[in-house]
Amino acid sequence: MVIDNIKLGFRDLKRNTRIFILFGLLILSISVVLSFSTYALNLALKESKDTEVSYFAIPVSYEMKDFIKVEDRVDKLLKKGGYTKFVSEYVNEEKGIFIQIFIGKFQKSSENRVLFAINSEDLELFKQKEKTLKVVSADELDKIKFKTVGVNLEIDDDNLVFLEVAKKETSLSDFKLNPAELKDLIEGTKFTDKELKNGLDEEFEKAILNSDIVFKKHINSVNMTDVDFILKYIYFYVFLLLLAFLLSFGIFIKNLYKRLLREYKIHIICGATKKSIFIRNSVFVLSLAVFNFMIINFLNRFNYDIIFFLNIGLNIVFVLLLEFVILNMLIREDLSTTLMGGE
């Protein structure tokens, strides 16, 4: 009996293909906005808990007499922690391509602290010069850590390839920096909250204290604009969209009952109940949920992350809400009397 009701449900779905596609697109638009805005909100809230310390370096001498000493101190500190990126003119000329150098634990499951970033079109040329390089997969990169140094992998990584460098290039002196490049490195240095609590930023400041570089320390206040926008506007928009969707779905179910009145008569005369009609109508709802779940996962590249679990939660909520609409309609309409008594 249940299987027969499910078959009838799929037949109803086939008869209302256009309506199904319309509701599918509507529920998909709600899911996309809600999933990705919640993901963005989660990131924004995480970042709001972080204290961002930045430095502005000012050379006070044309000649940096203590360059080697400062470079050595900074190098030793960066081996303890911290994150930075810089460019070395010497390395670029030696390798023949443009290279960004990242220092810090940017990989999730590796203790390596030096990465090269090059354009993807330069990879083959670089392989000819470096036989021992290792390409780091995108999944191994810590997106949050890269964001601290101003690199958004979700936007900027299309043409970038990250490589583990040879062991010989592990100290700042290996990159033969000039004073301007060392200044850029200092300005680009960031620390995690844990490192700040451990006083690593204070050690960093001591490393260049009383040198030919004077710097100002800035503790940046958190910008809550994105959080406020999501809470005030995005979620309100989603609420209105969901309300419109539920009302539209209720109208659709009511019209469906009117159109299938004669068929429901035969169905009930043959022994069907409201439960049978509920199961029959539920096929439409569950098909919508499966359609929405698969499309969102496809857009998210089938990643097993927070969006995946948000997707599951949203579809459960959608199913419960739509089933409630159907159930409410069945309770309000005395179908057994109406259908048995004729039109």
Summary of the structure (lengths in Angstrom):
residues: 343
radius of gyration: 30.4
end to end distance: 26.0
largest distance: 102.0
contacts: 966
relative contact order: 0.16
helix: 64%
strand: 12%
